[in-house]
Amino acid sequence: MKPAPLDYIRATSVAHAVQVLAENDGDGKVLAGGQSLVPLLAMRLSQPTVLVDLGGLGELSYIRDESGHVEIGAMVRARTVEISSLIADAVPLLPVALRHVGHVTIRNRGTVGGSTAHADPAAELPAVLRALDADVVVTGPSGSRTIGAADFFQGFLTTALAPDEIVTALRVPKSAPGTRVAVQEFARRHGDFAIVAVFAAVELGASGEIAAARIAVAGADQVPVRAAAAEELLAGQDPSPAVLRAAAAEVAGATRPFDDIHGTADYRKKITAVLARRCLEQALPTAERSSAA
Ligand SMILES: Cc1cc2nc3c(=O)[nH]c(=O)nc-3n(C[C@H](O)[C@H](O)[C@H](O)COP(=O)(O)OP(=O)(O)OC[C@H]3O[C@@H](n4cnc5c(N)ncnc54)[C@H](O)[C@@H]3O)c2cc1C
């Protein structure tokens, strides 16, 4: 199939993009990397009357080291984030997670703003934003506002964005030095969307105890899930196998999975517990774990 007829406008600035969206009263769509939108247009699952291309907006293509957080412009490609040394040092969970997004050709085109706005519940980036309490900066006709990831992702492909707003940046808090990160993902084939994926960032204390843990799950709910009860259970504990197993059960308990052609809700819950345990084992050093066991 081919897309339904539409007008194509190449935005010259963020203000221009927002103006076109506002003028089209909810019938406009923003084009970023096109990796999700173009197939939807071709299948006519999305039929905007006007497509606003952000591709020329250099003002949205930057990675900035700010005090306490890193700011990533919406048009930065997933692959740019994945190979950035600034990101690797400041937010090590991001590159580890983004390596699981599709194939490198998709990451070369797909943008962080596009993945965030698309809000696929199985996507890696939204889950990382949720785990790390990142903010999404959005801009509309009346200016910019900042929305926490917990409020931004509202449902399946549904966000807090108004029809005349665009995502302009992500603000991701820096991780404490020495933070250990891990991602465990189950997908049918390399490059497929995850059926379930678990993301963890863990800080260790001076004696090898878990000082703080951040855990999120993709693919096991309509939105990325934060495993708060598991994080609380882990805080202050030695990373023994029993503690990690108990935390993994809490991670699965935080999800509200669904049945679809890839698996049942029950199956998703079971693999969430397995992936969560493996993820914590991967993040936590074996020596400390076995000496604490
Ligand atoms: C074969 C294949 C495999 C994939 N596998 C994965 C995977 O494993 N994990 C994963 O996370 N993703 C995967 N993707 C999706 C990929 O990551 C997309 O790049 C991403 O979801 C969308 O980013 P984009 O820049 O291409 O956005 P686009 O496709 O251009 O846009 C997607 C949606 O977001 C909106 N949008 C885009 N930018 C903005 C903005 N700045 N403000 C407001 N709205 C905006 C668009 O209007 C559209 O509704 C896969 C894609 C393909 C084709």
The ligand as an SDF file (V2000), in Angstrom:
LIG
                    3D

 53 58  0  0  0  0  0  0  0  0999 V2000
   12.3840   -3.5140   11.8180 C   0  0  0  0  0  0  0  0  0  0  0  0
   12.2810   -2.5630   12.9850 C   0  0  0  0  0  0  0  0  0  0  0  0
   12.6380   -3.0190   14.2380 C   0  0  0  0  0  0  0  0  0  0  0  0
   12.5470   -2.1650   15.3380 C   0  0  0  0  0  0  0  0  0  0  0  0
   12.9050   -2.6420   16.5570 N   0  0  0  0  0  0  0  0  0  0  0  0
   12.8250   -1.8340   17.6260 C   0  0  0  0  0  0  0  0  0  0  0  0
   13.1960   -2.2890   18.9220 C   0  0  0  0  0  0  0  0  0  0  0  0
   13.6250   -3.4220   19.1080 O   0  0  0  0  0  0  0  0  0  0  0  0
   13.0790   -1.4230   19.9500 N   0  0  0  0  0  0  0  0  0  0  0  0
   12.6130   -0.1410   19.7870 C   0  0  0  0  0  0  0  0  0  0  0  0
   12.5290    0.6050   20.7500 O   0  0  0  0  0  0  0  0  0  0  0  0
   12.2690    0.3180   18.5660 N   0  0  0  0  0  0  0  0  0  0  0  0
   12.3640   -0.4900   17.4910 C   0  0  0  0  0  0  0  0  0  0  0  0
   12.0020    0.0000   16.2760 N   0  0  0  0  0  0  0  0  0  0  0  0
   11.4520    1.3610   16.1730 C   0  0  0  0  0  0  0  0  0  0  0  0
   12.5600    2.3820   16.0840 C   0  0  0  0  0  0  0  0  0  0  0  0
   13.2490    2.4510   17.3070 O   0  0  0  0  0  0  0  0  0  0  0  0
   11.9980    3.7580   15.7500 C   0  0  0  0  0  0  0  0  0  0  0  0
   13.0510    4.4860   15.3090 O   0  0  0  0  0  0  0  0  0  0  0  0
   11.3520    4.5700   16.8680 C   0  0  0  0  0  0  0  0  0  0  0  0
   10.3230    3.8930   17.4890 O   0  0  0  0  0  0  0  0  0  0  0  0
   10.7340    5.8430   16.2950 C   0  0  0  0  0  0  0  0  0  0  0  0
   11.7050    6.7620   16.0710 O   0  0  0  0  0  0  0  0  0  0  0  0
   11.7340    7.5940   14.7200 P   0  0  0  0  0  0  0  0  0  0  0  0
   12.6960    8.7180   14.9470 O   0  0  0  0  0  0  0  0  0  0  0  0
   11.9890    6.6960   13.5910 O   0  0  0  0  0  0  0  0  0  0  0  0
   10.2600    8.2100   14.6970 O   0  0  0  0  0  0  0  0  0  0  0  0
    9.2040    8.2980   13.5290 P   0  0  0  0  0  0  0  0  0  0  0  0
    8.9570    6.9560   12.9450 O   0  0  0  0  0  0  0  0  0  0  0  0
    9.5500    9.3870   12.6030 O   0  0  0  0  0  0  0  0  0  0  0  0
    7.9360    8.7600   14.3880 O   0  0  0  0  0  0  0  0  0  0  0  0
    7.3020    7.8620   15.2830 C   0  0  0  0  0  0  0  0  0  0  0  0
    6.1200    8.5780   15.9540 C   0  0  0  0  0  0  0  0  0  0  0  0
    6.5900    9.5850   16.8460 O   0  0  0  0  0  0  0  0  0  0  0  0
    6.1470   10.8740   16.4240 C   0  0  0  0  0  0  0  0  0  0  0  0
    7.2970   11.7630   16.6460 N   0  0  0  0  0  0  0  0  0  0  0  0
    8.5630   11.5830   16.1720 C   0  0  0  0  0  0  0  0  0  0  0  0
    9.3590   12.5450   16.6630 N   0  0  0  0  0  0  0  0  0  0  0  0
    8.6010   13.3350   17.4350 C   0  0  0  0  0  0  0  0  0  0  0  0
    8.8560   14.4910   18.2240 C   0  0  0  0  0  0  0  0  0  0  0  0
   10.0780   15.0100   18.3270 N   0  0  0  0  0  0  0  0  0  0  0  0
    7.8210   15.0600   18.8910 N   0  0  0  0  0  0  0  0  0  0  0  0
    6.5700   14.5350   18.8010 C   0  0  0  0  0  0  0  0  0  0  0  0
    6.2700   13.4450   18.0820 N   0  0  0  0  0  0  0  0  0  0  0  0
    7.2670   12.8400   17.4120 C   0  0  0  0  0  0  0  0  0  0  0  0
    5.7350   10.7340   14.9790 C   0  0  0  0  0  0  0  0  0  0  0  0
    4.7560   11.6930   14.6310 O   0  0  0  0  0  0  0  0  0  0  0  0
    5.1980    9.3070   14.9710 C   0  0  0  0  0  0  0  0  0  0  0  0
    3.8890    9.2960   15.5070 O   0  0  0  0  0  0  0  0  0  0  0  0
   12.0880   -0.8230   15.1610 C   0  0  0  0  0  0  0  0  0  0  0  0
   11.7560   -0.3580   13.8890 C   0  0  0  0  0  0  0  0  0  0  0  0
   11.8450   -1.2100   12.8110 C   0  0  0  0  0  0  0  0  0  0  0  0
   11.4850   -0.6910   11.4420 C   0  0  0  0  0  0  0  0  0  0  0  0
  1  2  1  0
  2  3  1  0
  2 52  2  0
  3  4  2  0
  4  5  1  0
  4 50  1  0
  5  6  2  0
  6  7  1  0
  6 13  1  0
  7  8  2  0
  7  9  1  0
  9 10  1  0
 10 11  2  0
 10 12  1  0
 12 13  2  0
 13 14  1  0
 14 15  1  0
 14 50  1  0
 15 16  1  0
 16 17  1  0
 16 18  1  0
 18 19  1  0
 18 20  1  0
 20 21  1  0
 20 22  1  0
 22 23  1  0
 23 24  1  0
 24 25  2  0
 24 26  1  0
 24 27  1  0
 27 28  1  0
 28 29  2  0
 28 30  1  0
 28 31  1  0
 31 32  1  0
 32 33  1  0
 33 34  1  0
 33 48  1  0
 34 35  1  0
 35 36  1  0
 35 46  1  0
 36 37  1  0
 36 45  1  0
 37 38  2  0
 38 39  1  0
 39 40  1  0
 39 45  2  0
 40 41  1  0
 40 42  2  0
 42 43  1  0
 43 44  2  0
 44 45  1  0
 46 47  1  0
 46 48  1  0
 48 49  1  0
 50 51  2  0
 51 52  1  0
 52 53  1  0
M  END
$$$$
